[in-house]
C-alpha cells in the first residue's frame, strides 16, 4: 500500500476533485434561468482549471468528465 506522502499530487488531486463535485453537485433545474447558465459556465471553467492543473494525468480528465456526466444526468431526472 502506498502512503499519501508518497503520492502527494495524486492525493491533492482527489481532494480537489471531491471539493469540485460537492460544490456543483446540485445543478439548477430551470434550463431557461440565468442561474442555470451561470452554474454551467462556472462549472465548466472550474473543470478546465482542474484539468490544466493536473494536465499530465489523464485520470483527472476522466474523473472530471465522469462528474460532469453525473451532474448532467441527475439534472435530467
LUMTIDO-167525 format. One record per residue (C-alpha): residue in one letter; z, y, x. Coordinates in nm, 3 decimals, padded with zeros to 5 digits. Each point is the difference from the previous one (the first is absolute). Last residue first. Example, Ala and Ser with C-alpha at 12.3 -4.5 7.8 and 13.67 -1.06 7.14 Angstrom:
<"S" <00.714 -00.106 01.367>>
<"A" <00.066 -00.344 -00.137>>
# end
This chain:
<"X" <-01.395 01.333 -03.440>>
<"X" <-00.244 00.210 00.201>>
<"X" <00.272 00.170 00.209>>
<"X" <00.125 -00.338 00.122>>
<"X" <-00.340 -00.069 00.147>>
<"X" <-00.025 00.339 00.168>>
<"X" <00.341 -00.035 00.162>>
<"X" <-00.071 -00.357 00.112>>
<"X" <-00.347 00.085 00.132>>
<"X" <00.140 00.295 00.194>>
<"X" <00.277 -00.219 00.143>>
<"X" <-00.251 -00.270 00.100>>
<"X" <-00.218 00.262 00.170>>
<"X" <00.299 00.135 00.191>>
<"X" <00.088 -00.357 00.101>>
<"X" <-00.349 -00.070 00.134>>
<"X" <-00.011 00.331 00.184>>
<"X" <00.339 -00.068 00.161>>
<"X" <-00.100 -00.353 00.099>>
<"X" <-00.314 00.131 00.164>>
<"X" <00.224 00.144 00.272>>
<"X" <-00.163 00.227 00.254>>
<"X" <00.006 00.293 -00.241>>
<"X" <00.375 -00.006 -00.067>>
<"X" <00.040 00.377 -00.036>>
<"X" <-00.357 00.033 -00.130>>
<"X" <00.060 -00.257 -00.274>>
<"X" <00.325 00.169 -00.094>>
<"X" <-00.169 00.339 -00.019>>
<"X" <-00.279 -00.143 -00.217>>
<"X" <00.257 -00.143 -00.241>>
<"X" <00.174 00.339 -00.011>>
<"X" <-00.324 00.172 -00.096>>
<"X" <-00.085 -00.270 -00.255>>
<"X" <00.343 00.029 -00.165>>
<"X" <-00.018 00.379 -00.005>>
<"X" <-00.341 -00.004 -00.167>>
<"X" <00.108 -00.276 -00.239>>
<"X" <00.312 00.187 -00.111>>
<"X" <-00.179 00.337 -00.025>>
<"X" <-00.265 -00.145 -00.231>>
<"X" <00.261 -00.168 -00.221>>
<"X" <00.220 00.311 -00.011>>
<"X" <-00.301 00.212 -00.093>>
<"X" <-00.036 -00.217 -00.308>>
<"X" <-00.308 -00.182 -00.128>>
<"X" <00.102 -00.345 00.126>>
<"X" <00.327 00.017 -00.190>>
<"X" <00.189 -00.300 00.144>>
<"X" <00.177 00.162 00.293>>
<"X" <00.043 -00.246 00.288>>
<"X" <00.332 -00.173 00.052>>
<"X" <00.032 -00.155 00.346>>
<"X" <-00.114 00.307 00.192>>
<"X" <00.317 00.078 00.194>>
<"X" <00.115 -00.363 00.008>>
<"X" <-00.329 -00.117 00.152>>
<"X" <00.004 00.273 00.265>>
<"X" <00.362 -00.076 00.097>>
<"X" <-00.094 -00.368 00.028>>
<"X" <-00.298 00.082 00.217>>
<"X" <00.201 00.225 00.229>>
<"X" <00.269 -00.265 00.045>>
<"X" <-00.263 -00.266 00.069>>
<"X" <-00.165 00.229 00.258>>
<"X" <00.333 00.068 00.174>>
<"X" <00.062 -00.372 00.054>>
<"X" <-00.358 -00.049 00.115>>
<"X" <00.036 00.285 00.249>>
<"X" <00.339 -00.124 00.124>>
<"X" <-00.108 -00.357 00.073>>
<"X" <00.259 -00.128 00.249>>
<"X" <00.277 00.219 -00.145>>
<"X" <-00.054 -00.161 -00.339>>
<"X" <00.078 -00.339 00.155>>
<"X" <-00.250 -00.285 00.007>>
<"X" <00.083 -00.348 -00.124>>
# end
